[in-house]
Amino acid sequence: MKHTKVIEVLQSDKLLQPVLVKGWVRSFRNDRFIAVNDGSTINNIQCVLEDNTIDAAIQSRINVGAAVAIEGTLIESQGKGQRVEIQVSNVEIEGDADPEELKLTILSPKRHTLEKLREQAHLRVRTNTFGAIMRVRSKLSFAIHEYFQKNDFYYVHTPVITKSDAEGAGEAFKVTNLDLNNIPKNENGEVDYKEDFFGGETNLTVSGQLEAETYAMGLGQVYTFGPTFRAENSNTSRHLAEFWMVEPEVAFCDLDGNMDLAEDFIKYVIQFVLDNCQDDLEFLENRLVQEDKQKPQAERAEMLLRDKLKFILENNFKRVSYTEAIDILKNSKPNKKKKFKFPIDGWGADLQSEHERFLVEKHFKCPVILFDYPADIKSFYMRLNEDGKTVRAMDILFPGIGEIVGGSQREERLDVLKEKMAALNIPEEELWWYLDTRRFGTCTHSGFGLGFERLVLFVTGMGNIRDVIPYPRTPLNAEF
């Protein structure tokens, strides 16, 4: 008999029919009630043993964590908490789990801290919390592709190994095939990268944007969704060294169109999760409620998780210029009372997370799109405004997260782009191919980048970005 997913069994109305389920034992009570989960849902299927149904030797191996195959009849549940259950006729143990060894792992039936769960990241997906997070993450991934495909975007696989640093920040991981015990040097005593695999200095990508831009110039509208890497020594709850980025690029699109696209996109994927992940969101919401009970009243969330997501859908994102935002922050109570860790003295300040969250959570109380930032604090490829001091950049700020999207109208004028590169000492020969897009049929175009893990963080309500990616890569940590 072909086995049936637990989620399908729980939704089935085919009572008194034979059924086979396979999964892992979550609990075994009173030598009678086996809770089985196969990862397809947050909910377990209850399997009920009658006296002498199975051999005592098999029954003794039904331990938490064991992989089992259970045959039986689907019946209406006799107890509370589930609609249907399986009346067991046969149990096979596909993989044992020694109870004594299990006690040493996070699979033991007791509460573990999130920090402890990270130490055994290869097992944590078997817990309710991480099963829910990873199912939501998967649905969000699908929703991203569905949104862009429905809107006639083309998916472009941009390179992971590249010679360019799109951000110009120099925080890229180097890629080399040189013998590190015998590094070739040139006549100046510097590393001779001509001897390396690619014949030049290369690194892991920090963004697929520049390559995506070139494809937007031929396909009209494209997106890339893949891993990116930053060698920032940031040990915070919001930073990873390896993370996933969603980056659309659109030809013949200005900053206003870019903001419209980003808002519509975010609302679409959040709605998709609300429609398709109700059980997991309910579990994560209840988890947060229990967590909040341990906190002082002032630190508790103002909204339940699903209400927070609906709030995003029901409110237009407030569009505010950087200049207006600086005035608001400069005159705010936290700034005047020196409560900000980074005080706002005046125009030109690079906004920190505390400033972004104040604007979203305290002042406007809705998602905010800031635009027209100072050129000095933004990347070289952003279009310079007529005032000569600001660029057509935009960031989307979310409650609890801060910046979730960063984007801009790209600088389409060859002469201006070359001037900006020269000012930052970015050699033209390194980006000759990028400059070509301004030589042959340049046009107004825009795009943005969304840090996927920050989106998952917001949607699941988790507090640390290391808990929304299967295997977090952070300073001094690349295990598993």
NUKE-556877 format. One record per residue (C-alpha): x, y, z. Coordinates in steps of 0.001 Angstrom, whole numbers, plus 500000, padded with zeros to 6 digits. Example, Ala and Ser with C-alpha at 12.3 -4.5 7.8 and 13.67 -1.06 7.14 Angstrom:
<pts>
c1  c2  c3
512300  495500  507800
513670  498940  507140
</pts>
This chain:
<pts>
c1  c2  c3
500000  500000  500000
501280  503506  499167
501681  505624  502264
499646  508814  502730
500951  512125  504069
499786  512958  507586
498283  516248  506414
496124  514373  503901
495024  511818  506490
493996  514557  508916
491893  516210  506202
490391  512958  504917
486729  512013  505252
487263  508433  504049
486448  506748  507335
486760  502973  507839
489290  502816  504981
492750  501203  505303
495614  503697  505562
499397  503597  505809
501378  506499  507314
505117  506881  507761
506805  509361  510046
508574  509916  513342
507165  509230  516796
506549  512434  518703
505092  510743  521780
503880  507350  523001
501421  507506  525905
500098  504737  528112
501526  502081  525773
498568  502872  523552
498581  506312  521893
501301  506995  519298
501592  510573  517947
503207  510468  514503
504448  513383  512413
506003  513301  508938
506796  517012  508505
503860  517723  506196
501985  519626  508922
502432  520997  512433
499748  518528  513562
500327  514890  514517
498128  511942  513653
497089  509884  516673
497501  506138  516165
495744  503913  518713
497007  500456  519709
494495  497929  521016
495664  495220  523433
497912  492583  521851
497753  494318  518430
501472  494070  517840
504374  492017  519105
505798  493150  522458
509311  493346  520966
508107  495837  518351
506134  497823  520927
509243  498197  523093
510969  499970  520174
508254  502620  519745
510260  505454  521254
510249  509203  520662
512266  509930  517522
511875  506477  515976
510840  506277  512317
507740  504097  511931
505368  502775  509298
501865  502305  510681
498992  500533  508990
495436  500672  510222
491907  501913  509710
490960  505573  509702
488180  506144  512231
486427  509043  513916
488412  509987  517000
487055  508865  520334
488891  511581  522242
489277  515353  522147
491885  517250  520160
491591  515498  516810
488833  514732  514327
490198  511399  513095
492683  508812  514287
494139  505524  513089
493133  502227  514647
496440  500365  514330
496725  496896  512776
500495  496791  512188
503636  498737  513112
507047  498497  511487
510106  500236  512906
512071  501748  510014
514670  503397  512236
515247  503056  515984
515964  505937  518359
517696  504886  521584
515972  506700  524506
519218  507113  526451
521040  508654  523490
518005  510781  522669
518222  512418  526108
521482  514031  524975
519809  515726  521998
517271  518483  521446
514754  515784  520480
514299  514868  524140
510770  515840  525262
511633  518999  527205
511963  522688  526388
515255  523860  524927
516527  527395  524327
516885  528643  520772
520632  528870  521379
520715  525166  522279
518704  524319  519180
521254  526146  517007
523990  523869  518362
522129  520921  516824
520826  522614  513691
520755  519260  511889
517995  518077  514269
516058  521249  515034
513756  520993  512007
512154  518009  513781
510850  520313  516508
507459  521981  516160
508900  525497  516082
511433  524880  513339
509143  522637  511338
506672  525543  511250
509349  528115  510370
510767  526061  507526
507357  525283  506030
506565  529009  506065
509969  529731  504512
509242  527244  501734
505834  528773  501007
507334  532260  500934
509926  531072  498414
507200  529679  496212
505103  532853  496530
508064  534971  495397
508474  532961  492223
504714  532870  491659
504398  536651  491971
507116  537407  489447
506092  534675  487030
502458  535861  487112
503678  539368  486348
505797  538281  483366
509219  538617  484964
512012  536325  483804
514063  534434  486385
517799  535001  485852
520514  532927  487520
523210  535481  488274
526741  534235  489064
527850  533333  492570
531538  533851  491668
532285  537318  490322
535009  539935  489925
532675  542800  490852
531647  544108  494260
528228  545583  493565
528083  547464  496855
531601  548849  496600
532040  548089  500281
534949  545666  500026
533219  543177  502337
533336  540218  499969
534657  536710  500576
537623  536017  498311
537580  532945  496058
540909  531361  495222
542465  528128  494060
545996  529211  494928
548175  527097  497196
547980  529107  500408
551268  527579  501570
553033  528742  498417
551290  531890  497201
552693  533259  493918
553824  536878  494072
554400  539431  491308
557416  541742  490997
555815  544162  493471
555542  541436  496101
551754  541314  495794
549648  538179  495291
549763  537298  491599
546121  536539  490865
547000  535949  487213
548130  532536  488428
544732  531861  490027
541973  529716  488524
540065  532615  486961
543144  534631  486053
542181  537467  488346
540905  538382  491788
537403  536973  492397
534917  536809  495241
531548  535413  496248
528739  537675  495123
527356  540325  497466
524461  540966  495074
523170  539824  491713
521959  543319  490918
524519  544480  488350
524178  541315  486274
520372  541431  486620
520428  545011  485318
522159  543882  482129
519455  541272  481562
516652  543760  482211
518132  545714  479307
517261  542806  477010
514317  541038  478636
512526  544074  480053
511881  542817  483555
513806  540136  485410
514462  538917  488927
517150  536912  490635
516635  534974  493861
519740  533339  495212
522436  533224  497889
524619  536246  498571
527606  536645  500868
528923  539456  503067
532164  539239  505034
530890  541626  507696
532022  540833  511220
528512  541500  512538
527411  539282  515392
523862  540606  515615
520364  539151  515510
519833  540731  512058
522978  539765  510129
524215  536641  508378
527350  536037  506330
525337  533938  503850
521762  534863  503063
519271  534888  500200
518309  537960  498200
515340  538705  495958
516356  541273  493341
514032  542414  490537
515236  544850  487866
512843  546614  485489
513559  548616  482330
511547  551803  481645
510641  552084  485338
511294  555092  487582
511489  555292  491388
507724  555679  491818
507134  552538  489781
509811  550785  491806
508073  551676  495066
504733  550513  493664
506270  547194  492623
507936  546580  495996
504768  547308  497969
502594  545153  495726
505125  542312  495847
505434  542296  499637
501676  542351  500125
501238  539480  497667
503678  537121  499401
502328  537942  502876
498776  537288  501690
499950  533982  500193
501343  532845  503540
498193  533898  505393
496160  531859  502921
498379  528773  502929
500090  528512  506329
497281  528985  508834
498208  526081  511135
501879  527020  511275
501139  530718  511804
498676  529862  514577
501334  527742  516290
503998  530473  515943
501517  533088  517166
500682  531039  520274
504382  530483  520887
504947  534248  520874
502012  534808  523230
503542  532366  525723
506962  533991  525290
505471  537444  525896
504008  536344  529225
507562  536120  530565
508308  539736  529571
507459  543036  531254
504262  544613  529891
506180  547367  528095
508180  544811  526075
505226  542738  524900
504079  542790  521289
501275  545224  520559
499690  542903  517978
499277  539182  517542
501377  537714  514727
498593  537245  512186
497105  540649  513046
500535  542181  512362
500608  540535  508934
497069  541702  508158
498082  545200  509268
500696  545259  506482
498063  544232  503944
495471  546738  505093
497685  549838  505200
499321  551750  502378
503035  552191  502924
503740  555787  503973
506160  557478  501550
508458  559967  503252
511534  561768  501962
514797  561278  503842
514873  565033  504531
511433  564936  506177
512437  561847  508179
515557  563607  509495
513423  566546  510673
511063  564163  512461
513916  562276  514121
515849  565416  515053
512819  566829  516851
511689  563528  518409
511596  562976  522172
514134  560115  522118
516605  562332  520260
516060  565389  522470
516351  563246  525609
519461  561526  524206
517772  558109  524242
519068  557188  520773
522368  555313  520790
523201  557235  517603
521904  560811  518055
520591  562643  514981
522421  565952  514660
521326  566905  511187
520970  566125  507512
523360  563535  506111
523212  561024  508967
523101  557350  508009
519951  556037  509667
520337  553165  512125
517825  550466  513048
516659  552432  516106
515772  555422  513896
513992  553274  511313
511943  551508  513967
511007  554806  515639
509608  556115  512356
507615  552931  511727
506527  551919  515216
506180  555203  517087
505689  558051  514623
503802  556806  511555
502664  553450  512985
502633  551823  509556
505206  550567  507032
507327  553426  505680
509154  553964  502397
511973  556491  502740
513284  557988  499505
515781  560521  498123
518741  559756  500374
522023  561705  500479
524293  560532  497677
527237  560257  500076
525690  557359  502026
524381  555387  499058
525917  553245  496313
527449  554562  493084
524790  553116  490753
521886  555148  492185
520556  557992  490025
521694  561438  491078
518871  563941  491551
518873  567403  490029
519906  568900  493400
523277  567154  493006
523267  565919  496593
520549  563257  496793
519897  560071  494862
516713  558288  493759
517037  555638  496444
514331  554065  498559
514236  551820  501640
511153  550057  502994
510975  549947  506781
508912  547407  508730
507913  547237  512411
510266  545096  514471
512692  544723  511571
513715  548113  510280
514929  548019  506690
513545  545061  504738
513991  546405  501187
516602  548660  499634
516343  549872  496067
516738  552734  493651
516283  554146  490211
519588  553293  488561
521892  555921  487084
521321  555582  483333
523561  558511  482235
526996  557260  481228
528871  560466  482047
527335  560783  485520
527925  557110  486294
531582  557365  485279
532024  560465  487452
530534  558667  490465
532757  555630  489914
535834  557829  489627
534961  559586  492887
534891  556193  494629
538012  554888  492879
536081  552139  491079
538135  551329  487934
536133  551533  484709
537931  548479  483338
536451  546350  486135
532895  547238  485120
533311  547837  481377
530435  545461  480675
528153  547357  483086
529036  550671  481453
528176  549181  478047
524505  549081  479060
524679  552909  479202
526346  553076  475789
523863  550993  473838
520217  551898  474376
520314  553237  477911
516960  553973  479550
515303  554756  482837
515378  551595  484951
514978  550597  488578
515193  547682  490975
515425  546657  494590
516794  543985  496868
514856  542222  499597
516723  540225  502220
514717  537008  502218
515615  536016  505788
514399  539375  507093
511074  538720  505387
510898  535252  506986
511840  536834  510318
508942  539269  510059
506380  536709  508902
507252  534108  511564
507714  536585  514410
511090  535128  515349
513609  537404  517042
516899  536170  515586
517747  535797  511906
519799  532667  512711
516525  530879  513432
514927  531353  510005
517633  529791  507811
518474  526065  507964
522195  526441  508670
523225  529969  509701
526643  531221  508646
527998  533823  511065
531454  534909  512290
533354  531872  513642
530457  529565  512709
530199  527501  509535
529277  524165  511095
527099  521524  509431
</pts>
